[in-house]
Amino acid sequence: MLAKRIQPMVFQARRMYVELMFQVMGRALQAVSEVDENVQNETRALPDGFLFEMMVMPNGSRLIVEHTGQGRFRYHGNTAPRPVDLSIRFKHVAHAFLVLSFQEKTSVAFANDRMLVDGDISHAVRMTRVLNRLESFILPKLVARRAVKEYPADLHLPEKLISAARIYLKVATNFIETARA
């Protein structure tokens, strides 16, 4: 009997966690594109106005970022100003939770058929590299190694700490500005 009451609470907690992580990741994608030259170089190949979405199917939480040019992203929250160019969709909130709680790498989730990609595969690979770079900055190395396919060998502690601090500051500032609006 108790298990039947706990299940909906667990599902609700996972859904709320995924929603919060999408908000943080969207803001962090914008921030890392302002901070890291490698991310800027990676994203310059995307067309200006390119819209990227990550979401939980069918109509769950989502994040949307736009490439505004010069390797920079702008976070749009969960509403796209027009149809997206690339969508990475988790088939269930439990699958998104596994990836966003860093229990499963994105590449493993894709291999286990937990997510779908709708759009140009080369853009999906590029966005995955950007997400991996972001996670390498903002997560402790031990956690990041579990989250990304390959931890960057050239990412040393001083650069990681300075970049992570700048990213977190920009994310916090964005949350505050959004709350004021």
N, C-alpha and C positions, 0 to 999 in steps of 0.2 A: 504494500500500500504506500509506504513512504517513498519507494523508488518511483512510483507513478507521479508523485508530487514534485520530486526533485528533477526529473527529466525536463519539464518545461522551463524550469529555472536555469538549468545548464544550457539549454538551447538559447534562451534569452541572453544569458551572460556572454555566450560566444558571439551572438549577433551584435551585441553592444561593443564588445572588444574589437570585432572586425570593422565596425563603423568608425570607432575611434582611431584605429590604425590606418584606415584609409584617409581620414582627415590629417593625421600626422604625416603620412607618406606623401600625400599631395603637396602639402606645404613644404616638406623636406625636399621633394623633387624640385620645386621652385627654388629653394634655398641653395641646394647643391649646384644647380645650374648657374647660380650667381657667384659661387665660391670656387668651384673646381674647374681648372682648365681642361683636364681630361674629359670631364662630362661635357663641357662646352664643345670640344672637338668632336666627340661622339655624336652629339645632337645636331651639329651644323649640317650633317648630311640629310636631316629630315627637312621636308618642305616647310616653309613659313606657313603658319596657320594649321599645321598638323595637329589633330586632336587625338589624344590617347586616353583610353578608358580602361580601368580595371574594375570589375564588378562581380557580384554574386548573383547567379541566375535564380529565378527568372527576373525579378524586379527588386533585388536586394540592394545592399549598400554599394556605393561606387565612389570612385575618384576620377576626376577628369583634369588633365593638364593639356595646355596648348603650347606648341613651339612657336615663340613669337619672333624668332630670328636670332642670329648671332649666338646660337647654342643655348638660348634661355627659354625656360618654361614659365608659364603662368598657371596657377592653380585656379580652377573654376568651381571647386566644390563638387557637388553631385549632379550638376545640371550642365549639359552641353549646349553651347550657343548654336550649334548646327550638328548634322550627323558626324559621328566620330570616324576617324580614318583607321584606327586600330583598337580592337577591343580584346582584352584578355579576360575571360569569364570563368569563374569558378563554378562548378556544377552544383555545389552545395555549400552552405555556410560552414559546415564541419571541415570541408576541404580548405576553404580560405583560412579558417582558424589554424589548421596545421601549418600552413605556410607563414602566416602572419605572426604566429607565436614561435616561429623559428624551430619547429619540430621536424619540418620537412623542407628540403630545398625546392625551389621553383622547378628546376629541371626534373627532379624526382616526381613532383606532383604532375607535371606534364606527361612524363613517361607512364605514370600510373593512371592516366586518363581522367584526372581530376579537374582538368581545365581545358578550355577551348580557346583557340586564337582565331579571330575574325579580322582579316586584313593582310597586308603584305608581310610575309614571314621575315624578310630582311629587316623590316622596321621593328618587328617583335623581338628579334635577336638583339638589335641595337638597344631597344628599351630595357631588355633584360640585363644587358651589360651595365646600363646606367643604374638600374635598381640595385644590381650587385655592388657597384661602386659606392652608392649611397649607403647600403647596409654595412659595407666594410668600414665606412667612416663612423657611422653613428652607433654601431653595436660594439660591445667588447669583443676583442679578437676571438676569444673562445666561442662566443655565440655566433659571431660572423662566419667563422669557419663551418659551422653547422648550417648556416643560412644560404651561403653562396657556393656556387660550383667550384670556384677557385679564388682563394684570398690573394689579393695583389701582393706580389713579392716586393714591389717597390714602395709599399706604403709603410713608412716607419713611424714610430710612436710620436715624435714631435709634430709631424705633418698631420697625423691622424687626430691628435688632441686639439690642435689649433683649428683644423677644418671642422671637426665635430662641434667645437664650441661655437664657431661662427654659424654653422647650420642650425644648431639648437636655438641660438639667439634669434635668428631670423624666423624660425618656426614659432617661437614664443611670441615674438613681435606680431607675426601674422595673426595668431590666435587672439591677441589683445585687440588689434585693429578691427578684426572681424566682430568681436564682442561689442565694441563701441559703436559699430555701424548699425 
